[in-house]
Amino acid sequence: MNESELKENPVLTSYDVRDLNENPTFPYDDGSFDVVTCVVSIDYLMKPREIFAEIGRVLRPGGTCILSLSNRCFPTKVFQLWLQTGDMEHIFIVGSFFHYSGLFEKPKCVDMSPNPGLSDPLFIVTATKK
């Protein structure tokens, strides 16, 4: 999200704007959060190893990372492998980010598609920090 969108959200008490493809570090202390989320944007992050290390760093032990994903995207902005694979592979790709970070328990996925096969898919992949 950009700063103008965040500024218009009346629920937020604070926010930080950062291009994680340019600087894949989070401006937060170790163990600062119980939950980290990323909503239909994991396919735009070009440095997943660094990002997942940061997610693990800022999560408290037992904290959860919740990622939502779909097959809709801006093709010019996602990493190439995303365009060459389908829904099931997308889930495995995201699961491998958790797995290979070495910081999380086994990830889980739930299909939250409103009308499977008739609508855009929506998958939620979660993992708990060890």
Order of alpha helices (4+ residues) and beta strands (2+ residues): alpha-beta-alpha-beta-alpha-alpha-beta-beta
